[in-house]
């Protein structure tokens, strides 16, 4: 089976509150706020996890400890309740029928506990052809750092790719891109970084981006390969600059305390 998505990414710390998380990988981990320390009282957080079209999701708790009977984690698929969990009884291989699950975490005004860490996996990954691939994805990057990689990295990517990924940071933030590894067919296979219509850089061969900075919170990365030779590709680190201008994270601690964290490892492999 061919598993071919866009760029793969390691989202080291992503916060989502009442938001959508695009999960296009093999596994991810969803944690309660402050995990493994105690979460806060009076939370009502909803995160919707969206997998690739044609996939199904499985959710299993690796750890689970919340106030029994008062603090709850609810898994929903549309209007269908997949399960309501409390105390030390977390989900175990709770499966969706489709590619989208909403997770709602609610706490009352009294005791708290250490919370949960839940593993998300895909039960089925749709097949894709390996040539003339044109795809687009949006990654919401609300964390401290992230990594995105070319398909199959560190193995060779495929021919005839045209993949576009839009990385969106928090409002008021800026983004910085630096290659940790970069090897594409010089002059023929290219990575282009754009901010709106402005080209921040076109990279090929062994010359990847180094601290390429945006002015705003949104950058589009386009990877194109021709029909001939391929190479291992790239791994690029995304951070939020904290020096000068409007750089840095504008999210306040009071908001962070009501956020869920997604640590995801997204792999692409043939």
N, C-alpha and C positions, 0 to 999 in steps of 0.2 A: 504493500500500500504506500502510496506517495503522500507524505505529509508536507504540505508546502503552504506557508503563510507569508506574511510580510516580513518585516524585520523582527528578529527575536529580541527580547528585552528582559533585563533584570531590573525590576522596579524595587529599589532597596527600601524606600519608605514612601508610600503613597497613602494619602488620607482622602477618604470619601465620606461626605455627609449628604444624605439624601441625593445621591448622585448615581451615575452609571459608570461601571468599570468594564472596559472592553478586555475580555480574557481570551486571548488567541493562542494560548500555549498548552503545554502538557500538564502542568500542575501549578497551583497557586496556594497561598495561605492567607486566610482572613483572621485577623485578631481583634479582640475588643480593645477599646481605648486604654492606653497605659500598660497593656499587657507586657510582662507578666505581673505588673503591679496592679493594684485595685483600680477598677473603673470608677467613674463618678456616679452620684445620684442623679435622678431626674433626667435621664437620657431617653431620647426617642429618635433612633437613627435608622435610616433605610438606605441600603446600598443594593443596586441591581447589577448582577453579574451577567454579562452577555458573552456567550461563546460563539465560535464560528457557525455559520449557517450549516444545518445538518447534524450538528453535534448534540450530545446530551451531557449533562453535568452530574457528578457525584460529589457529595459533601460528607466528610467524616471528621469528627472531633478528635484531635490528638490530645488536647486537654480541655476540660470543661468544668468550671466552678463558679456558679452564680447563686444569688440568694433564692432558695427554693420557694416556689409559689408566688414570688413577688417580682423577680427580675426574669425576663423571658427572652428567648431567641426564637423567632418565627421564620420559617422558610416557606415561601409562596411561589407558585408558578401561575401567573395570572391571578385568578380569584381562587385557585385551588390551594388549600393549606397542605403542604407536604409534611409539616410537623411543627409542634411547639415544644420547646425544650427549656428545662429549668433545673436548678440544683446541680447535681453531678451527672445528669443523664443527657449527654449531648448527642447530636446526630451521628449515625453510623451507616455509611453507604446509602444516604438518602439520595434518590435518583430523580432527575427531571425527565419529562418526556420530550421536551424541546431544549433550545439552547439558551434559555433565560430563566434565572431564579432571582427573586428578591429576598433580601435578608433584613429582618427588622429586629433591632435590639432595644428593649425597653427596660428601664430601671425605675424603682420607686424612690421615695425620699429617705429611706432608712439604710440598712446595712448594705455593704458592697463586698465583693470578693475579687479573686484574681482574674476572673473572666475566662476567655477561651482562645484557642487556636484551632482553626478548622482548615483541613486540607481539601482543596477543590481539584478534581481531575476530570478529564474528558473520557466518556465511555466510547465515543465514536468520533473519528476525525474524518471529514469528507475528503474524498479523493479529488485531486486536481491534476491537470495535465502539467507537464514540466516545461512546455515551450510556449512562447508567445503569451506569457503571463502578464496581465495588467490588473493591478489591485490597488486598493486605497484603504487606509486605516487611520483612525484618530486615536492617539494616546493622550489621556489626561494625566499630566505629570504634576502632582501636587506635593512632591516630596523633596528630599535633600539631594539625592542623586539617582540617576538611572543609567542603564546601559542599553543600547540597541545594537544588534548585530545583523550582518547579512545572512540570507538563508543558508543553512547547513554549516555555518561557521562553527569550528575552525576548518571544516572541509570545504571543498570548492562549491561555489554557488552554481546555479544552472545558467544555460544560455537563454537569450531572448526574454529577459525580464524587463518589466517597466513597473516598478513598485513605488508608490507614493505614501508616505506616512506624515501626518501632521501631529506635531507635539505641542500640546497646549499646557502652559504653566499657569499658576495662580494669577489672578488679576493684579497688575502692577509689578509683576516680576519680569526679569530678563532671563535668558537662557544662554549657556555656554556649552560648546561642543568641542571635544578633544578626542582624537583617535588614540586608542591604546594599541591597536593593531590595524594595519591597512595594507592590502595587497589586491589590486585589481589589474585587469589588462590595460596597460597604459594607452591612453588616448581613445580607447574603444569602449571600455566599461567605466562608467562615471557615477559619482555621488554628487548631487547638487543640493545645496542648502539655500532655501529661499525664505525671505520674510515679505509676505505679500508678493509684489512684482519685483522686489529687489533681490538680486542674486548675491548671497553672502559669500559664495565660493563654489567652484567646481573642482572636484578632486578625483585623481586617477593615478594609477601606478602605485608607487609607495608613498605618495604625498597626500596624507590625510589631513583633516582639519586640526588645528591646534588653537584652542581658546578662541574659536570663532563665536562672536557674541551677537545676540539680537538686541534690538532696541525695545521691543515689546515682548509679550508673553507667548508668542506663537511662531513656530518655525515649521516649514515643510521640507522634508528630506525625500529626494527622488533618486532611486537607484536604477540605472539602466545598464543592461549587458547586451552585447551583440550575439551573433550566432556562432562565433568561433571559440577561441580559448577562454577558459575560466581559471579563477584563482581562489585562494582561501577567503578573500573578502575582508571584512572589517568588524571591529568592535569599538564602539564610540561611547564615551562617557558624557552624560548630560548633567550639568549642575546649574545652580542658580548663583550668579555673581552677587556678592554682598558689598562690593566696593563701588562707590560712585553711582551717579545717576539714580534711576529708579530701581536699581538692582536689589536682589534679596527677596526673602519671603515676606509677604505682607500679612500672612495668616496670623491671627492673634492666638495667644495661648488659650483664651476662653473658648475659642472656636475649636482649637486642636483637641481640647478635652472632650469634645462631643463628636470626635471623628473616629472612624474605623481605619485601620491600617491594612493595606494589602501588600504582601511581599510576594511577588510572583516571579517564577522562573519559567520563561517562555522559550521553548526549544523548537528548532526547525530541523527536520531530518528526513532523508529519503528512506 
